[in-house]
């Protein structure tokens, strides 16, 4: 269950990543952010973002043109 | 010894290159990479405070698409990179001098100051260097 939901649908690269970073900064360590995006590069982008920032990508899924990610703030 | 810093030398006034510099700088900064951007030559005109977008940006076919599709403005991306990560921007002291501009002429809150190319190259010696 997410502590906060970020609707990044319709935003072009790199705005979903920038908005996610901002939202994660406002969460406490251990809290989870859900991100919904439509940018077709979202899956590898968020995988790379979590790898480089040290945050944990709990879930990554695609439903049609909607991508949903669950990221736990660990960094 | 290598560092993981990204150093961007931005000298083109083309909208597409300025946009790519802003995208690279902001994404790298929020991905925990330290970034420094050195702005010189025609690129300096894009940072003219208060100038209309059509005066700041000159580009080709993709520039028109960026405008018509309401892509995020490059200045907004630079600002967000600074807000959310370790992004420093420097105005080329030579470009300011030749143009007769003071630092205050440039977009507010973006630049740490004016810098010479020698110092920027020296700082970038062990990082990843990109020229646009």
N, CA and C atoms of all chains as a GROMACS GRO file, in nm:
protein
  621
    1UNK      N    1   0.085  -0.120   0.000
    1UNK     CA    2   0.000   0.000   0.000
    1UNK      C    3   0.089   0.126   0.000
    2UNK      N    4   0.059   0.217  -0.090
    2UNK     CA    5   0.144   0.336  -0.101
    2UNK      C    6   0.105   0.440   0.003
    3UNK      N    7   0.206   0.514   0.048
    3UNK     CA    8   0.181   0.626   0.139
    3UNK      C    9   0.143   0.752   0.062
    4UNK      N   10   0.184   0.754  -0.065
    4UNK     CA   11   0.151   0.871  -0.149
    4UNK      C   12   0.144   0.825  -0.294
    5UNK      N   13   0.055   0.888  -0.370
    5UNK     CA   14   0.042   0.855  -0.513
    5UNK      C   15   0.079   0.976  -0.596
    6UNK      N   16   0.164   0.952  -0.695
    6UNK     CA   17   0.205   1.059  -0.787
    6UNK      C   18   0.147   1.029  -0.925
    7UNK      N   19   0.063   1.116  -0.973
    7UNK     CA   20   0.006   1.101  -1.107
    7UNK      C   21   0.094   1.174  -1.206
    8UNK      N   22   0.176   1.098  -1.280
    8UNK     CA   23   0.266   1.158  -1.379
    8UNK      C   24   0.219   1.123  -1.520
    9UNK      N   25   0.094   1.087  -1.532
    9UNK     CA   26   0.042   1.048  -1.664
    9UNK      C   27   0.039   1.173  -1.755
   10UNK      N   28   0.081   1.154  -1.878
   10UNK     CA   29   0.079   1.265  -1.974
   10UNK      C   30   0.204   1.352  -1.969
   11UNK      N   31   0.291   1.327  -1.874
   11UNK     CA   32   0.414   1.408  -1.866
   11UNK      C   33   0.525   1.346  -1.950
   12UNK      N   34   0.599   1.433  -2.019
   12UNK     CA   35   0.711   1.387  -2.101
   12UNK      C   36   0.836   1.371  -2.016
   13UNK      N   37   0.926   1.284  -2.064
   13UNK     CA   38   1.059   1.269  -2.005
   13UNK      C   39   1.128   1.405  -2.005
   14UNK      N   40   1.193   1.450  -1.899
   14UNK     CA   41   1.224   1.373  -1.778
   14UNK      C   42   1.133   1.408  -1.660
   15UNK      N   43   1.018   1.469  -1.686
   15UNK     CA   44   0.935   1.518  -1.575
   15UNK      C   45   0.890   1.408  -1.478
   16UNK      N   46   0.853   1.286  -1.524
   16UNK     CA   47   0.814   1.185  -1.426
   16UNK      C   48   0.923   1.154  -1.324
   17UNK      N   49   1.048   1.150  -1.369
   17UNK     CA   50   1.160   1.123  -1.277
   17UNK      C   51   1.180   1.240  -1.182
   18UNK      N   52   1.173   1.362  -1.235
   18UNK     CA   53   1.193   1.480  -1.150
   18UNK      C   54   1.083   1.490  -1.044
   19UNK      N   55   0.959   1.464  -1.087
   19UNK     CA   56   0.847   1.470  -0.991
   19UNK      C   57   0.860   1.359  -0.887
   20UNK      N   58   0.906   1.243  -0.931
   20UNK     CA   59   0.923   1.131  -0.837
   20UNK      C   60   1.030   1.165  -0.733
   21UNK      N   61   1.139   1.223  -0.778
   21UNK     CA   62   1.246   1.261  -0.685
   21UNK      C   63   1.194   1.359  -0.581
   22UNK      N   64   1.115   1.457  -0.627
   22UNK     CA   65   1.061   1.557  -0.535
   22UNK      C   66   0.966   1.491  -0.434
   23UNK      N   67   0.881   1.402  -0.483
   23UNK     CA   68   0.786   1.334  -0.395
   23UNK      C   69   0.858   1.246  -0.293
   24UNK      N   70   0.962   1.176  -0.337
   24UNK     CA   71   1.037   1.089  -0.245
   24UNK      C   72   1.106   1.169  -0.135
   25UNK      N   73   1.153   1.289  -0.170
   25UNK     CA   74   1.219   1.374  -0.070
   25UNK      C   75   1.125   1.411   0.043
   26UNK      N   76   0.996   1.417   0.009
   26UNK     CA   77   0.897   1.457   0.109
   26UNK      C   78   0.847   1.340   0.193
   27UNK      N   79   0.885   1.217   0.155
   27UNK     CA   80   0.847   1.099   0.233
   27UNK      C   81   0.953   1.067   0.338
   28UNK      N   82   0.911   0.998   0.443
   28UNK     CA   83   1.007   0.951   0.542
   28UNK      C   84   1.069   0.821   0.492
   29UNK      N   85   1.187   0.789   0.543
   29UNK     CA   86   1.251   0.663   0.507
   29UNK      C   87   1.159   0.546   0.542
   30UNK      N   88   1.143   0.455   0.446
   30UNK     CA   89   1.056   0.339   0.468
   30UNK      C   90   0.918   0.356   0.407
   31UNK      N   91   0.879   0.480   0.376
   31UNK     CA   92   0.748   0.501   0.314
   31UNK      C   93   0.754   0.470   0.164
   32UNK      N   94   0.636   0.446   0.108
   32UNK     CA   95   0.628   0.399  -0.031
   32UNK      C   96   0.553   0.500  -0.118
   33UNK      N   97   0.609   0.525  -0.235
   33UNK     CA   98   0.549   0.614  -0.333
   33UNK      C   99   0.499   0.533  -0.452
   34UNK      N  100   0.374   0.557  -0.490
   34UNK     CA  101   0.323   0.495  -0.614
   34UNK      C  102   0.325   0.601  -0.723
   35UNK      N  103   0.378   0.563  -0.838
   35UNK     CA  104   0.386   0.655  -0.952
   35UNK      C  105   0.310   0.594  -1.069
   36UNK      N  106   0.224   0.674  -1.129
   36UNK     CA  107   0.155   0.632  -1.251
   36UNK      C  108   0.206   0.719  -1.364
   37UNK      N  109   0.252   0.655  -1.472
   37UNK     CA  110   0.311   0.731  -1.582
   37UNK      C  111   0.268   0.672  -1.716
   38UNK      N  112   0.282   0.752  -1.820
   38UNK     CA  113   0.252   0.705  -1.955
   38UNK      C  114   0.372   0.716  -2.049
   39UNK      N  115   0.481   0.773  -2.000
   39UNK     CA  116   0.601   0.785  -2.083
   39UNK      C  117   0.651   0.646  -2.120
   40UNK      N  118   0.665   0.613  -2.250
   40UNK     CA  119   0.700   0.477  -2.290
   40UNK      C  120   0.837   0.429  -2.241
   41UNK      N  121   0.924   0.520  -2.201
   41UNK     CA  122   1.055   0.479  -2.148
   41UNK      C  123   1.056   0.463  -1.998
   42UNK      N  124   0.939   0.464  -1.938
   42UNK     CA  125   0.930   0.468  -1.791
   42UNK      C  126   0.997   0.349  -1.721
   43UNK      N  127   0.975   0.228  -1.773
   43UNK     CA  128   1.023   0.109  -1.700
   43UNK      C  129   1.175   0.111  -1.684
   44UNK      N  130   1.252   0.119  -1.793
   44UNK     CA  131   1.398   0.124  -1.772
   44UNK      C  132   1.443   0.251  -1.701
   45UNK      N  133   1.370   0.362  -1.721
   45UNK     CA  134   1.409   0.486  -1.653
   45UNK      C  135   1.397   0.472  -1.502
   46UNK      N  136   1.285   0.418  -1.454
   46UNK     CA  137   1.268   0.406  -1.310
   46UNK      C  138   1.358   0.298  -1.251
   47UNK      N  139   1.386   0.193  -1.328
   47UNK     CA  140   1.482   0.092  -1.280
   47UNK      C  141   1.619   0.157  -1.258
   48UNK      N  142   1.663   0.237  -1.356
   48UNK     CA  143   1.793   0.304  -1.346
   48UNK      C  144   1.793   0.406  -1.233
   49UNK      N  145   1.683   0.479  -1.221
   49UNK     CA  146   1.671   0.582  -1.116
   49UNK      C  147   1.687   0.518  -0.977
   50UNK      N  148   1.620   0.405  -0.956
   50UNK     CA  149   1.628   0.339  -0.825
   50UNK      C  150   1.767   0.281  -0.801
   51UNK      N  151   1.828   0.229  -0.907
   51UNK     CA  152   1.962   0.172  -0.891
   51UNK      C  153   2.062   0.281  -0.851
   52UNK      N  154   2.052   0.398  -0.914
   52UNK     CA  155   2.152   0.502  -0.886
   52UNK      C  156   2.123   0.578  -0.757
   53UNK      N  157   1.997   0.586  -0.716
   53UNK     CA  158   1.966   0.662  -0.595
   53UNK      C  159   1.963   0.573  -0.471
   54UNK      N  160   1.957   0.442  -0.490
   54UNK     CA  161   1.955   0.351  -0.376
   54UNK      C  162   1.816   0.327  -0.321
   55UNK      N  163   1.713   0.386  -0.381
   55UNK     CA  164   1.576   0.357  -0.339
   55UNK      C  165   1.533   0.221  -0.395
   56UNK      N  166   1.433   0.161  -0.331
   56UNK     CA  167   1.396   0.024  -0.368
   56UNK      C  168   1.273   0.021  -0.457
   57UNK      N  169   1.289  -0.038  -0.574
   57UNK     CA  170   1.175  -0.053  -0.665
   57UNK      C  171   1.102  -0.181  -0.626
   58UNK      N  172   0.986  -0.164  -0.561
   58UNK     CA  173   0.912  -0.280  -0.510
   58UNK      C  174   0.831  -0.347  -0.619
   59UNK      N  175   0.779  -0.265  -0.710
   59UNK     CA  176   0.690  -0.320  -0.814
   59UNK      C  177   0.696  -0.232  -0.937
   60UNK      N  178   0.686  -0.298  -1.052
   60UNK     CA  179   0.687  -0.227  -1.179
   60UNK      C  180   0.593  -0.302  -1.272
   61UNK      N  181   0.486  -0.237  -1.316
   61UNK     CA  182   0.393  -0.309  -1.403
   61UNK      C  183   0.334  -0.219  -1.510
   62UNK      N  184   0.290  -0.283  -1.616
   62UNK     CA  185   0.231  -0.211  -1.729
   62UNK      C  186   0.090  -0.263  -1.754
   63UNK      N  187  -0.004  -0.172  -1.766
   63UNK     CA  188  -0.141  -0.208  -1.800
   63UNK      C  189  -0.181  -0.121  -1.919
   64UNK      N  190  -0.168  -0.178  -2.038
   64UNK     CA  191  -0.192  -0.097  -2.157
   64UNK      C  192  -0.087   0.011  -2.169
   65UNK      N  193  -0.130   0.137  -2.172
   65UNK     CA  194  -0.033   0.246  -2.185
   65UNK      C  195   0.000   0.310  -2.050
   66UNK      N  196  -0.049   0.250  -1.944
   66UNK     CA  197  -0.023   0.305  -1.810
   66UNK      C  198   0.083   0.219  -1.739
   67UNK      N  199   0.184   0.286  -1.689
   67UNK     CA  200   0.290   0.219  -1.612
   67UNK      C  201   0.275   0.259  -1.466
   68UNK      N  202   0.285   0.159  -1.379
   68UNK     CA  203   0.273   0.187  -1.235
   68UNK      C  204   0.397   0.133  -1.163
   69UNK      N  205   0.449   0.216  -1.075
   69UNK     CA  206   0.569   0.179  -0.999
   69UNK      C  207   0.545   0.201  -0.850
   70UNK      N  208   0.600   0.112  -0.771
   70UNK     CA  209   0.601   0.131  -0.627
   70UNK      C  210   0.747   0.143  -0.583
   71UNK      N  211   0.779   0.256  -0.525
   71UNK     CA  212   0.918   0.281  -0.483
   71UNK      C  213   0.921   0.310  -0.333
   72UNK      N  214   1.005   0.234  -0.263
   72UNK     CA  215   1.022   0.255  -0.119
   72UNK      C  216   1.142   0.345  -0.096
   73UNK      N  217   1.119   0.450  -0.021
   73UNK     CA  218   1.231   0.539   0.008
   73UNK      C  219   1.325   0.473   0.107
   74UNK      N  220   1.445   0.445   0.060
   74UNK     CA  221   1.544   0.383   0.148
   74UNK      C  222   1.670   0.468   0.156
   75UNK      N  223   1.681   0.562   0.067
   75UNK     CA  224   1.803   0.646   0.064
   75UNK      C  225   1.776   0.781   0.126
   76UNK      N  226   4.227   1.013  -1.084
   76UNK     CA  227   4.126   0.920  -1.033
   76UNK      C  228   3.988   0.965  -1.081
   77UNK      N  229   3.911   0.873  -1.136
   77UNK     CA  230   3.781   0.909  -1.194
   77UNK      C  231   3.681   0.946  -1.085
   78UNK      N  232   3.596   1.045  -1.116
   78UNK     CA  233   3.483   1.071  -1.027
   78UNK      C  234   3.357   1.044  -1.109
   79UNK      N  235   3.240   1.052  -1.043
   79UNK     CA  236   3.118   1.024  -1.118
   79UNK      C  237   3.048   1.151  -1.160
   80UNK      N  238   3.122   1.262  -1.158
   80UNK     CA  239   3.064   1.390  -1.196
   80UNK      C  240   3.039   1.400  -1.346
   81UNK      N  241   2.934   1.473  -1.381
   81UNK     CA  242   2.902   1.499  -1.521
   81UNK      C  243   2.927   1.647  -1.547
   82UNK      N  244   3.006   1.675  -1.648
   82UNK     CA  245   3.042   1.812  -1.682
   82UNK      C  246   2.991   1.842  -1.823
   83UNK      N  247   2.905   1.942  -1.833
   83UNK     CA  248   2.843   1.974  -1.962
   83UNK      C  249   2.892   2.111  -2.007
   84UNK      N  250   2.956   2.113  -2.123
   84UNK     CA  251   2.997   2.239  -2.185
   84UNK      C  252   2.890   2.275  -2.287
   85UNK      N  253   2.810   2.374  -2.256
   85UNK     CA  254   2.697   2.411  -2.341
   85UNK      C  255   2.732   2.540  -2.414
   86UNK      N  256   2.754   2.528  -2.544
   86UNK     CA  257   2.791   2.648  -2.620
   86UNK      C  258   2.698   2.673  -2.739
   87UNK      N  259   2.614   2.578  -2.774
   87UNK     CA  260   2.524   2.597  -2.888
   87UNK      C  261   2.400   2.675  -2.845
   88UNK      N  262   2.353   2.758  -2.936
   88UNK     CA  263   2.229   2.832  -2.912
   88UNK      C  264   2.108   2.758  -2.965
   89UNK      N  265   2.129   2.638  -3.021
   89UNK     CA  266   2.016   2.561  -3.075
   89UNK      C  267   1.925   2.513  -2.963
   90UNK      N  268   1.797   2.534  -2.982
   90UNK     CA  269   1.700   2.494  -2.882
   90UNK      C  270   1.714   2.347  -2.845
   91UNK      N  271   1.729   2.262  -2.946
   91UNK     CA  272   1.735   2.118  -2.920
   91UNK      C  273   1.853   2.081  -2.830
   92UNK      N  274   1.968   2.147  -2.851
   92UNK     CA  275   2.086   2.115  -2.770
   92UNK      C  276   2.073   2.170  -2.628
   93UNK      N  277   2.012   2.287  -2.617
   93UNK     CA  278   1.990   2.344  -2.483
   93UNK      C  279   1.892   2.255  -2.406
   94UNK      N  280   1.788   2.208  -2.477
   94UNK     CA  281   1.690   2.119  -2.413
   94UNK      C  282   1.758   1.990  -2.366
   95UNK      N  283   1.843   1.932  -2.451
   95UNK     CA  284   1.910   1.808  -2.413
   95UNK      C  285   2.004   1.830  -2.296
   96UNK      N  286   2.073   1.945  -2.294
   96UNK     CA  287   2.161   1.977  -2.181
   96UNK      C  288   2.079   1.985  -2.052
   97UNK      N  289   1.962   2.048  -2.060
   97UNK     CA  290   1.877   2.063  -1.942
   97UNK      C  291   1.823   1.927  -1.897
   98UNK      N  292   1.787   1.842  -1.993
   98UNK     CA  293   1.738   1.708  -1.958
   98UNK      C  294   1.849   1.626  -1.892
   99UNK      N  295   1.967   1.627  -1.954
   99UNK     CA  296   2.079   1.549  -1.898
   99UNK      C  297   2.116   1.599  -1.759
  100UNK      N  298   2.126   1.731  -1.745
  100UNK     CA  299   2.169   1.789  -1.618
  100UNK      C  300   2.068   1.757  -1.508
  101UNK      N  301   1.941   1.773  -1.536
  101UNK     CA  302   1.840   1.752  -1.432
  101UNK      C  303   1.828   1.605  -1.394
  102UNK      N  304   1.828   1.517  -1.492
  102UNK     CA  305   1.815   1.374  -1.462
  102UNK      C  306   1.939   1.323  -1.386
  103UNK      N  307   2.056   1.363  -1.430
  103UNK     CA  308   2.177   1.319  -1.360
  103UNK      C  309   2.178   1.371  -1.217
  104UNK      N  310   2.136   1.496  -1.199
  104UNK     CA  311   2.137   1.555  -1.064
  104UNK      C  312   2.042   1.480  -0.970
  105UNK      N  313   1.922   1.448  -1.018
  105UNK     CA  314   1.829   1.378  -0.929
  105UNK      C  315   1.865   1.230  -0.914
  106UNK      N  316   1.959   1.182  -0.997
  106UNK     CA  317   2.008   1.045  -0.985
  106UNK      C  318   2.136   1.039  -0.901
  107UNK      N  319   2.156   1.144  -0.821
  107UNK     CA  320   2.267   1.150  -0.725
  107UNK      C  321   2.404   1.167  -0.789
  108UNK      N  322   2.408   1.219  -0.913
  108UNK     CA  323   2.538   1.250  -0.973
  108UNK      C  324   2.561   1.400  -0.962
  109UNK      N  325   2.678   1.441  -0.919
  109UNK     CA  326   2.707   1.584  -0.921
  109UNK      C  327   2.724   1.632  -1.066
  110UNK      N  328   2.664   1.746  -1.096
  110UNK     CA  329   2.666   1.797  -1.234
  110UNK      C  330   2.712   1.942  -1.234
  111UNK      N  331   2.795   1.974  -1.332
  111UNK     CA  332   2.832   2.115  -1.352
  111UNK      C  333   2.810   2.148  -1.498
  112UNK      N  334   2.750   2.265  -1.522
  112UNK     CA  335   2.722   2.310  -1.658
  112UNK      C  336   2.794   2.443  -1.680
  113UNK      N  337   2.869   2.451  -1.788
  113UNK     CA  338   2.941   2.574  -1.824
  113UNK      C  339   2.875   2.629  -1.950
  114UNK      N  340   2.822   2.750  -1.941
  114UNK     CA  341   2.745   2.807  -2.052
  114UNK      C  342   2.826   2.916  -2.121
  115UNK      N  343   2.843   2.900  -2.253
  115UNK     CA  344   2.924   2.997  -2.327
  115UNK      C  345   2.866   3.018  -2.468
  116UNK      N  346   2.933   3.100  -2.544
  116UNK     CA  347   2.899   3.130  -2.685
  116UNK      C  348   2.749   3.158  -2.702
  117UNK      N  349   2.688   3.105  -2.809
  117UNK     CA  350   2.548   3.138  -2.838
  117UNK      C  351   2.450   3.089  -2.731
  118UNK      N  352   2.493   2.991  -2.654
  118UNK     CA  353   2.402   2.938  -2.551
  118UNK      C  354   2.368   3.044  -2.446
  119UNK      N  355   2.456   3.140  -2.427
  119UNK     CA  356   2.434   3.240  -2.322
  119UNK      C  357   2.305   3.320  -2.349
  120UNK      N  358   2.270   3.336  -2.477
  120UNK     CA  359   2.150   3.415  -2.510
  120UNK      C  360   2.021   3.349  -2.460
  121UNK      N  361   2.024   3.219  -2.447
  121UNK     CA  362   1.904   3.148  -2.401
  121UNK      C  363   1.875   3.176  -2.254
  122UNK      N  364   1.976   3.230  -2.183
  122UNK     CA  365   1.960   3.254  -2.040
  122UNK      C  366   1.936   3.400  -2.009
  123UNK      N  367   1.907   3.478  -2.113
  123UNK     CA  368   1.882   3.622  -2.098
  123UNK      C  369   1.753   3.642  -2.018
  124UNK      N  370   1.769   3.693  -1.898
  124UNK     CA  371   1.655   3.707  -1.807
  124UNK      C  372   1.545   3.796  -1.866
  125UNK      N  373   1.426   3.746  -1.867
  125UNK     CA  374   1.313   3.826  -1.910
  125UNK      C  375   1.287   3.824  -2.060
  126UNK      N  376   1.378   3.765  -2.138
  126UNK     CA  377   1.356   3.760  -2.283
  126UNK      C  378   1.247   3.658  -2.315
  127UNK      N  379   1.170   3.687  -2.418
  127UNK     CA  380   1.063   3.596  -2.459
  127UNK      C  381   1.122   3.468  -2.515
  128UNK      N  382   1.047   3.358  -2.504
  128UNK     CA  383   1.097   3.227  -2.549
  128UNK      C  384   1.141   3.230  -2.694
  129UNK      N  385   1.068   3.301  -2.780
  129UNK     CA  386   1.104   3.303  -2.922
  129UNK      C  387   1.238   3.374  -2.946
  130UNK      N  388   1.278   3.459  -2.851
  130UNK     CA  389   1.409   3.524  -2.864
  130UNK      C  390   1.519   3.437  -2.803
  131UNK      N  391   1.482   3.358  -2.704
  131UNK     CA  392   1.581   3.275  -2.636
  131UNK      C  393   1.621   3.154  -2.720
  132UNK      N  394   1.521   3.095  -2.785
  132UNK     CA  395   1.543   2.967  -2.850
  132UNK      C  396   1.535   2.976  -3.001
  133UNK      N  397   1.634   2.919  -3.068
  133UNK     CA  398   1.633   2.910  -3.213
  133UNK      C  399   1.662   2.766  -3.249
  134UNK      N  400   1.576   2.707  -3.329
  134UNK     CA  401   1.598   2.567  -3.359
  134UNK      C  402   1.535   2.522  -3.488
  135UNK      N  403   1.535   2.394  -3.509
  135UNK     CA  404   1.483   2.336  -3.631
  135UNK      C  405   1.349   2.269  -3.609
  136UNK      N  406   1.329   2.159  -3.682
  136UNK     CA  407   1.200   2.092  -3.680
  136UNK      C  408   1.163   2.043  -3.540
  137UNK      N  409   1.262   1.993  -3.468
  137UNK     CA  410   1.228   1.938  -3.337
  137UNK      C  411   1.198   2.048  -3.235
  138UNK      N  412   1.258   2.163  -3.255
  138UNK     CA  413   1.227   2.276  -3.168
  138UNK      C  414   1.079   2.312  -3.179
  139UNK      N  415   1.028   2.309  -3.301
  139UNK     CA  416   0.885   2.339  -3.321
  139UNK      C  417   0.799   2.236  -3.249
  140UNK      N  418   0.842   2.110  -3.255
  140UNK     CA  419   0.767   2.005  -3.185
  140UNK      C  420   0.771   2.025  -3.033
  141UNK      N  421   0.888   2.061  -2.983
  141UNK     CA  422   0.900   2.083  -2.839
  141UNK      C  423   0.803   2.192  -2.794
  142UNK      N  424   0.791   2.296  -2.877
  142UNK     CA  425   0.700   2.406  -2.842
  142UNK      C  426   0.554   2.363  -2.856
  143UNK      N  427   0.522   2.296  -2.967
  143UNK     CA  428   0.381   2.264  -2.992
  143UNK      C  429   0.331   2.154  -2.897
  144UNK      N  430   0.422   2.067  -2.855
  144UNK     CA  431   0.382   1.958  -2.763
  144UNK      C  432   0.398   1.997  -2.617
  145UNK      N  433   0.431   2.123  -2.594
  145UNK     CA  434   0.445   2.176  -2.458
  145UNK      C  435   0.543   2.094  -2.374
  146UNK      N  436   0.656   2.064  -2.433
  146UNK     CA  437   0.763   1.998  -2.355
  146UNK      C  438   0.808   2.094  -2.245
  147UNK      N  439   0.856   2.041  -2.134
  147UNK     CA  440   0.899   2.130  -2.026
  147UNK      C  441   1.009   2.226  -2.072
  148UNK      N  442   0.998   2.350  -2.032
  148UNK     CA  443   1.096   2.450  -2.071
  148UNK      C  444   1.234   2.416  -2.012
  149UNK      N  445   1.337   2.438  -2.091
  149UNK     CA  446   1.473   2.403  -2.048
  149UNK      C  447   1.511   2.474  -1.918
  150UNK      N  448   1.470   2.599  -1.905
  150UNK     CA  449   1.506   2.674  -1.783
  150UNK      C  450   1.440   2.610  -1.660
  151UNK      N  451   1.316   2.564  -1.678
  151UNK     CA  452   1.245   2.496  -1.568
  151UNK      C  453   1.320   2.370  -1.527
  152UNK      N  454   1.370   2.295  -1.626
  152UNK     CA  455   1.443   2.172  -1.596
  152UNK      C  456   1.573   2.202  -1.521
  153UNK      N  457   1.644   2.306  -1.564
  153UNK     CA  458   1.767   2.343  -1.492
  153UNK      C  459   1.734   2.381  -1.347
  154UNK      N  460   1.629   2.459  -1.329
  154UNK     CA  461   1.590   2.499  -1.193
  154UNK      C  462   1.556   2.378  -1.108
  155UNK      N  463   1.483   2.281  -1.166
  155UNK     CA  464   1.443   2.163  -1.090
  155UNK      C  465   1.565   2.078  -1.055
  156UNK      N  466   1.658   2.070  -1.147
  156UNK     CA  467   1.782   1.996  -1.120
  156UNK      C  468   1.857   2.057  -1.002
  157UNK      N  469   1.860   2.189  -0.996
  157UNK     CA  470   1.928   2.256  -0.885
  157UNK      C  471   1.854   2.236  -0.753
  158UNK      N  472   1.722   2.238  -0.764
  158UNK     CA  473   1.640   2.224  -0.643
  158UNK      C  474   1.652   2.083  -0.584
  159UNK      N  475   1.661   1.983  -0.671
  159UNK     CA  476   1.650   1.844  -0.626
  159UNK      C  477   1.782   1.769  -0.622
  160UNK      N  478   1.888   1.829  -0.672
  160UNK     CA  479   2.015   1.757  -0.676
  160UNK      C  480   2.134   1.851  -0.669
  161UNK      N  481   2.251   1.796  -0.695
  161UNK     CA  482   2.375   1.873  -0.688
  161UNK      C  483   2.410   1.921  -0.828
  162UNK      N  484   2.346   2.029  -0.870
  162UNK     CA  485   2.369   2.087  -1.003
  162UNK      C  486   2.421   2.229  -0.987
  163UNK      N  487   2.538   2.251  -1.044
  163UNK     CA  488   2.596   2.386  -1.041
  163UNK      C  489   2.611   2.437  -1.184
  164UNK      N  490   2.581   2.564  -1.202
  164UNK     CA  491   2.592   2.623  -1.336
  164UNK      C  492   2.683   2.745  -1.332
  165UNK      N  493   2.762   2.755  -1.437
  165UNK     CA  494   2.860   2.863  -1.445
  165UNK      C  495   2.844   2.935  -1.578
  166UNK      N  496   2.852   3.066  -1.572
  166UNK     CA  497   2.851   3.146  -1.695
  166UNK      C  498   2.995   3.173  -1.735
  167UNK      N  499   3.024   3.154  -1.861
  167UNK     CA  500   3.159   3.177  -1.914
  167UNK      C  501   3.194   3.325  -1.898
  168UNK      N  502   3.303   3.352  -1.829
  168UNK     CA  503   3.340   3.491  -1.804
  168UNK      C  504   3.373   3.564  -1.933
  169UNK      N  505   3.431   3.491  -2.030
  169UNK     CA  506   3.462   3.553  -2.158
  169UNK      C  507   3.334   3.593  -2.232
  170UNK      N  508   3.234   3.503  -2.231
  170UNK     CA  509   3.109   3.532  -2.302
  170UNK      C  510   3.038   3.653  -2.242
  171UNK      N  511   3.038   3.662  -2.109
  171UNK     CA  512   2.977   3.778  -2.044
  171UNK      C  513   3.052   3.905  -2.080
  172UNK      N  514   3.184   3.896  -2.080
  172UNK     CA  515   3.267   4.013  -2.106
  172UNK      C  516   3.247   4.064  -2.248
  173UNK      N  517   3.249   3.970  -2.345
  173UNK     CA  518   3.234   4.009  -2.487
  173UNK      C  519   3.096   4.069  -2.511
  174UNK      N  520   2.995   4.012  -2.446
  174UNK     CA  521   2.859   4.058  -2.465
  174UNK      C  522   2.832   4.186  -2.385
  175UNK      N  523   2.919   4.216  -2.290
  175UNK     CA  524   2.898   4.334  -2.206
  175UNK      C  525   2.788   4.313  -2.103
  176UNK      N  526   2.768   4.188  -2.064
  176UNK     CA  527   2.663   4.156  -1.967
  176UNK      C  528   2.725   4.134  -1.829
  177UNK      N  529   2.647   4.169  -1.727
  177UNK     CA  530   2.679   4.131  -1.590
  177UNK      C  531   2.605   4.001  -1.561
  178UNK      N  532   2.646   3.933  -1.454
  178UNK     CA  533   2.581   3.807  -1.417
  178UNK      C  534   2.430   3.825  -1.393
  179UNK      N  535   2.393   3.941  -1.342
  179UNK     CA  536   2.253   3.969  -1.312
  179UNK      C  537   2.164   3.972  -1.434
  180UNK      N  538   2.223   3.973  -1.552
  180UNK     CA  539   2.144   3.973  -1.675
  180UNK      C  540   2.086   3.833  -1.704
  181UNK      N  541   2.144   3.733  -1.639
  181UNK     CA  542   2.105   3.594  -1.667
  181UNK      C  543   1.992   3.548  -1.577
  182UNK      N  544   1.921   3.448  -1.622
  182UNK     CA  545   1.808   3.389  -1.550
  182UNK      C  546   1.840   3.374  -1.400
  183UNK      N  547   1.754   3.430  -1.318
  183UNK     CA  548   1.782   3.440  -1.175
  183UNK      C  549   1.783   3.302  -1.105
  184UNK      N  550   1.879   3.285  -1.019
  184UNK     CA  551   1.883   3.165  -0.936
  184UNK      C  552   1.946   3.044  -1.002
  185UNK      N  553   1.995   3.060  -1.125
  185UNK     CA  554   2.053   2.944  -1.193
  185UNK      C  555   2.204   2.935  -1.176
  186UNK      N  556   2.270   3.049  -1.180
  186UNK     CA  557   2.417   3.047  -1.189
  186UNK      C  558   2.483   3.071  -1.053
  187UNK      N  559   2.590   2.991  -1.030
  187UNK     CA  560   2.669   3.012  -0.909
  187UNK      C  561   2.756   3.136  -0.925
  188UNK      N  562   2.796   3.163  -1.051
  188UNK     CA  563   2.882   3.277  -1.077
  188UNK      C  564   2.942   3.266  -1.216
  189UNK      N  565   3.038   3.356  -1.242
  189UNK     CA  566   3.111   3.351  -1.368
  189UNK      C  567   3.239   3.271  -1.346
  190UNK      N  568   3.282   3.202  -1.453
  190UNK     CA  569   3.398   3.115  -1.439
  190UNK      C  570   3.476   3.115  -1.570
  191UNK      N  571   3.606   3.096  -1.559
  191UNK     CA  572   3.689   3.084  -1.678
  191UNK      C  573   3.694   2.939  -1.725
  192UNK      N  574   3.722   2.923  -1.853
  192UNK     CA  575   3.725   2.788  -1.911
  192UNK      C  576   3.835   2.701  -1.849
  193UNK      N  577   3.946   2.763  -1.817
  193UNK     CA  578   4.059   2.687  -1.761
  193UNK      C  579   4.020   2.617  -1.631
  194UNK      N  580   3.950   2.692  -1.545
  194UNK     CA  581   3.907   2.635  -1.416
  194UNK      C  582   3.804   2.524  -1.438
  195UNK      N  583   3.711   2.547  -1.532
  195UNK     CA  584   3.609   2.444  -1.558
  195UNK      C  585   3.674   2.316  -1.610
  196UNK      N  586   3.766   2.330  -1.705
  196UNK     CA  587   3.834   2.212  -1.761
  196UNK      C  588   3.915   2.140  -1.654
  197UNK      N  589   3.975   2.218  -1.566
  197UNK     CA  590   4.053   2.158  -1.458
  197UNK      C  591   3.963   2.078  -1.364
  198UNK      N  592   3.847   2.136  -1.329
  198UNK     CA  593   3.753   2.066  -1.241
  198UNK      C  594   3.700   1.939  -1.307
  199UNK      N  595   3.686   1.943  -1.440
  199UNK     CA  596   3.624   1.832  -1.514
  199UNK      C  597   3.724   1.722  -1.549
  200UNK      N  598   3.848   1.741  -1.511
  200UNK     CA  599   3.956   1.654  -1.558
  200UNK      C  600   3.928   1.505  -1.541
  201UNK      N  601   3.866   1.468  -1.431
  201UNK     CA  602   3.846   1.324  -1.404
  201UNK      C  603   3.701   1.279  -1.414
  202UNK      N  604   3.614   1.368  -1.462
  202UNK     CA  605   3.473   1.332  -1.473
  202UNK      C  606   3.434   1.300  -1.616
  203UNK      N  607   3.304   1.285  -1.637
  203UNK     CA  608   3.254   1.261  -1.773
  203UNK      C  609   3.221   1.396  -1.836
  204UNK      N  610   3.275   1.416  -1.954
  204UNK     CA  611   3.265   1.548  -2.018
  204UNK      C  612   3.179   1.540  -2.144
  205UNK      N  613   3.081   1.628  -2.153
  205UNK     CA  614   2.991   1.630  -2.269
  205UNK      C  615   2.986   1.772  -2.325
  206UNK      N  616   2.999   1.782  -2.456
  206UNK     CA  617   2.989   1.914  -2.520
  206UNK      C  618   2.865   1.920  -2.608
  207UNK      N  619   2.788   2.026  -2.589
  207UNK     CA  620   2.667   2.045  -2.671
  207UNK      C  621   2.666   2.186  -2.730
   0.00000   0.00000   0.00000
